[in-house]
Amino acid sequence: MIVNTFKEDLAIGKLGEEKVLQKIRKKYPCSVIIPGYFKGYDIWVPEIHKSIEVKYQKKNDRYNTFVVEIEANGEPSALSTTIADIWVFYDGDHYTWTTPKQIRECIDTHKLQLRYFKQDFGKKKAYFVPKQLLA
């Protein structure tokens, strides 16, 4: 199993943001990626006054889930801290558009189990949400 470093994951995430931005700009040409590190969201769409968080997770047919992180290294993260209006999961082929509220409701409704795992840059807590539940 190949484990990416934080820098590699960040670079992969930036590629996902660019792909989502290209798609959004077809309808909303003023959309921009927030430069630098900003925990709240990745893309701002001024035409509709909406913020978008992008989660780029390469397609994995084996598990067919979205990883929804809630904590990293003992600190709240991702779904726990988001202020984004919309979340987009992009797997290299498909875009799944949802909201933090819909993700939380899905986790609660289906009583999804919290998973704990360690990566080379720390410990994480996340839910593995079956893709078909958010499609």
SVG drawing of the C-alpha trace seen along z (x, -y; Angstrom):
<svg xmlns="http://www.w3.org/2000/svg" viewBox="-32 -38 37 42">
<polyline fill="none" stroke="black" stroke-width="0.4" points="0.0,0.0 1.4,-3.4 0.8,-6.2 1.2,-9.8 2.9,-12.5 1.0,-15.6 2.6,-17.6 1.6,-15.0 -1.9,-14.9 -2.1,-18.7 -0.9,-18.7 -3.5,-16.1 -6.2,-18.1 -5.2,-21.3 -5.6,-19.4 -9.1,-18.4 -9.9,-22.0 -8.8,-23.1 -11.0,-20.5 -14.1,-21.5 -13.3,-25.2 -13.2,-24.6 -16.6,-23.0 -18.1,-25.7 -16.7,-28.5 -18.8,-27.3 -21.8,-28.7 -20.2,-31.1 -17.1,-32.6 -16.1,-34.8 -15.5,-31.8 -12.1,-31.7 -10.0,-29.3 -9.2,-30.8 -5.4,-31.2 -3.1,-29.8 -4.4,-27.9 -8.0,-28.5 -9.8,-26.0 -13.4,-27.2 -13.7,-26.3 -11.8,-26.1 -13.8,-28.0 -15.9,-31.2 -18.7,-31.7 -19.6,-35.4 -22.4,-35.3 -24.5,-33.2 -22.7,-34.1 -21.8,-30.4 -18.7,-28.7 -17.6,-25.3 -15.4,-22.7 -13.7,-20.2 -12.8,-16.7 -10.7,-15.0 -10.6,-11.3 -9.3,-9.1 -11.7,-6.5 -11.6,-3.3 -14.0,-0.7 -13.0,1.6 -14.5,-0.5 -16.9,-2.8 -17.0,-5.3 -16.3,-8.9 -14.0,-9.6 -15.5,-12.3 -13.0,-13.5 -14.1,-15.0 -10.8,-15.2 -7.1,-15.3 -4.4,-15.0 -6.9,-15.6 -8.3,-18.8 -11.7,-19.2 -11.4,-19.3 -13.2,-19.0 -16.9,-18.3 -16.5,-19.5 -15.2,-22.9 -16.5,-23.6 -18.3,-26.8 -18.8,-25.8 -22.3,-25.9 -21.6,-23.0 -19.3,-20.1 -18.1,-18.5 -16.6,-15.0 -14.6,-14.4 -13.0,-11.0 -11.4,-11.8 -14.5,-10.8 -17.6,-11.9 -18.7,-14.9 -21.0,-14.5 -22.6,-17.7 -24.0,-17.8 -24.2,-19.9 -22.6,-19.5 -26.2,-19.2 -27.0,-16.3 -23.7,-14.6 -24.5,-14.8 -28.0,-13.6 -26.7,-10.7 -24.3,-9.7 -27.0,-9.9 -29.8,-8.2 -27.6,-5.3 -25.8,-5.1 -22.4,-5.1 -19.5,-4.1 -16.7,-6.4 -13.3,-5.1 -9.9,-5.8 -6.8,-5.6 -3.2,-6.7 -1.4,-8.3 2.2,-9.3 1.3,-12.8 -1.0,-12.0 -4.1,-10.4 -7.6,-10.9 -11.2,-10.2 -13.6,-9.9 -16.7,-8.3 -16.6,-6.2 -19.9,-7.2 -21.1,-4.8 -21.2,-6.9 -24.7,-5.8 -26.0,-7.4 -25.0,-10.9 -25.5,-10.4"/>
</svg>
